[in-house]
Amino acid sequence: MKYSIVIPAYNEEKRIGRLLESLSDPQAEFIFVCDGTDRTPEVIQQFSSAHPDLTVRCLTFPCRLGKGGGVYEGFRVATSPLIGFMDADNSTGYEEMTRLISLIGNNAGIIGSRRMPGSAIGISQPLSRRIQSRTFNLIIRLLFGLPFYDTQCGAKVFQKDAIDHILPNLCTHGFEFDVELLWHLQRNGLKILEVPVSWNHTDDPRLQTSDAFSMFFALLRLRLGFCTHE
């Protein structure tokens, strides 16, 4: 396999079809991590059976892992020299992931950004979400010293050696996982390249304001040293 892409898929039965139909590279490994209660695993298995030329793996878990927990489990079993992750809602499409892979070069990682000049935003976030996102980014810069415009865009690719080095130290499981991952890579002196991407907002009513508060307190615990790997 040239690269592995991890896709956390929590109750994505109704939305995952568009992403599945865009997958095309027989030299790639697509790892779906399902920890929900709907038919998402069945949809993925049906697609896999209909496309035997593709390497599609579906990991299922009986309890909620969280976004970060899902990526962590996918990283653990990935077998390629390059490993990345993307959102199941296809807000940043598979074509963009392949573009990131082509640009990674000798960098330890490459991350997509919705905030950099040159980003192509098809469908914008609501104003309230944009304000929340920019406030969150400011907090991240202050707490962790990360220089990135956008830590939360669901399009990231890394050298597997770099991920293997820091994976045992990761302790967060939610949406804050991206920040911790980038923070550990930066602390190890590894270079991360940030590039603009094409992106579309997809509404997810499951995301609540409480999720933002949970992220903030999880990151605060991490920065103060109260978060340890279990």
C-alpha positions, 0 to 999 in steps of 0.5 A: 500500500502507498498510503492509508486513510483513516475515516472515523464513521460514527453513525454515518449511514446516510452520508457515507455513500458519497465518500465511498463512491469517490474512492478509487486507488487500488494501491491505497488502504481505506480504514473505516472505524465504526463505533455507532449504532446504525448500519454504517458497517453494513454499507461499507461492507457492501461497497467493499464486496462490490469493489474487490480491487480496493482495500477497504477495512471496517473496524467496529467497536461496541462503544463510542470511541470519540473522533480522536479515539477512532483515528487512534485505532485506525493509526494502530492498524495502518500498514502504509508509509503514509497515513492520514485521516479525513472526515466521513462527511466528505467536507474535504473530499478524497481528491484533496487527500490525494493532493496532500499526499502528493505534496508531503515531500520530506515533511513529517506531516501536511495538514489542510487549512480552511483559513489560509489564503487560497482556500476554496470554500464552497459552502461556508459555515454559519457565522456563529460557527466561524466565530467559534472556530476563530476563538478556538484557534486563538486559544490554541495559539495561546495555550500550545504555541501552534502556528497553524491557521486551522488545526481542525480541518479534517484533512491530514497526512503524516509519515507513519514513522513520525506517528509511530513515535508519538502515538503511545503518548496521546491521551485525548479522544474527542475533537481535541485530538488534532491539537494534541497530535500536532502539539506532540509532533511540534515538540519533537521538532518535526516539520508540519506543512499547512496548505489551503484546501477546497472545503464545504460545510456540512451540517451535523445536528449532532454537534452541540455547543457543549462539545466546544466546552468539552474540547476546551476543558480537555485541552486545558487538562492536557496543557496542565499535564493532567491528561495521561495515556490510559 
